[in-house]
């Protein structure tokens, strides 16, 4: 599997992956995350244009997608019920999604991101038990609670290698 920058030509497949991921989340009891077709086409195009959107490709198939963003994440400026491990430069992983055809994709994405930077922050919804499990087994530290742009809380994690 390779991980590469997404292009506008990949957008339709990325939208299909998120549609599948939203349906899977609902089946697993996570009915409140990624509502109203989030992430929107506009959010994804912004990620692509800013070179923050990546795809996971095996042969000619796109199996998953995620955002890897360098620099300060504005939603991480305020954390409650805890603190970040450090204030060193970091990257943020957002919007990991899979088409369900490969196991362990989230772990592979995290490992790839650590090859890019030694300090990672990520957050997830309280109902997203699969992602919490991945982060726990990958030894991320629960740092507290952050609030997204729409005001909803997320569990904030960080890991430094």
N, C-alpha and C positions, 0 to 999 in steps of 0.2 A: 504494500500500500504506500502511496505517496501522498504528501500533503503539499498543496500549492495554492497560490493566490487565486481567488475566484475572479472570473471575468463576467461582464454583462451577459455574455453568451451562456453562462451557467445559471442565470437567474431563474429560469423556468423550473429547472430541476431542483434548485435550492428551495423554491416556493413549494414544490411537491413534497420535498423532504420535511419541511416544517408542517405541512398539512398532515402528513403521516404521524409526525412526532406529537402534534396536538391531540390527535385521536388516541394514540397510545397512552399519553398522560392521563386523559380522561378515563380510559379503561382501568388505570392503576389507582384511581381515586384522586388524582391531582386535577381537579376541575376548575381551579381558579387561576392557574398560571397560564400565560400566553393566550388570554382571551381576546376576542375581537380580531382574530387573524394576526395577532402579534407573532413575530415581527412583521411589520408591513413591508410591502415592496419598496416603499420609500426608505425605511430603515436599512433594508438589505442593500439597496443601491448606494446609500451613503457609506455603508461598510465597504462595499466593493470599490467605490470611487476613492475612498481614503486608504485603500489597501489594508483593510482590517479583516476582510472576509476571506476565509480559507475553505477549501474543499478537500475531502479525503477521497482519493481516486484509487481504484484497483482495476487495472487494465483500462477499459474505456468507460467504466461505470463510476459515477459519483455516489458514494455510499453515505457521506455525511458532510456536515458543515459546522463551522464555528467562527466566532469573532475573537481575534487576539489583538488587543489594543495596547499600544505603548503609551506611557505617560499617565498623568493624573486622571483618575476617573472621578468626575464631580460628585457622583452619588456616594463615593467612599470618603469624602471629606469629613462627614459627620458619622461617627459610629457610636452606638449606645449599648449599654449593658456589656461593655468590654472595651478592648483596645486592640489596635493592630500590633503585630509582632514587632514591626519596625517601620520607620518612615523612609527607608531606602527606596530608590527607584524600583518600579515593578511593572509587570504587565498584567492585564486583566483578561480573563477568559470569560466570554459571554456567549449565550445562545448556541450551546452544543446541541446538535440534532442529528439523528441517524434515520436511514430508511429501513432499519430493522434487519438488514441482510448480513450484518457482521456483529459478532460478539466482541466486547472489550474495546469498542471504538472510543469511548470516553477516556479510558486509561491511555490509549495510544495518543490521543490528542494532548493529554496532560504531559506525557513523556516528551512529546515533540516540543511543546511549549517550554519545558525546562531546558531543552537544547538551545532555545532562543534566549532565555533569561533565567537567572537563578532565583528570582523573587516573584511569586505569583499570588495574586488575589483573585478570588472568585466568590460568587454568592449564589444562593439557590433558595427557592421557595420552601416553606415549611412542609408542604405536601409532596415535595419532590424527593421521596425516599430513595429511589435508585441513585440519584446524584449525590445525596448525602452519604449513602453507602460507599460510593466510589471515592469521595473526598476523605471519608474516614479511613478507608483501607489504604489510601495513598498518603496517609499521615499528614493531611492538612489539619491545621489548628482552627477550631471554632473561635473566632475573635469577638463576636458580638452581633449586633443587628444594624443593618443599614436600611435606608428607605429609597425605593426607586423613584423615578421622576413622577410616577402617578401616586406616590405616597404609600405604596404597599411595602410591608417589611420583608426583608430577606435575611437569611442566616449568612453571615460574612465569614469567609475562611481565608487563610493565608498559609503559605509554605515557602520556606527559603531553603535552598540547598547549598 
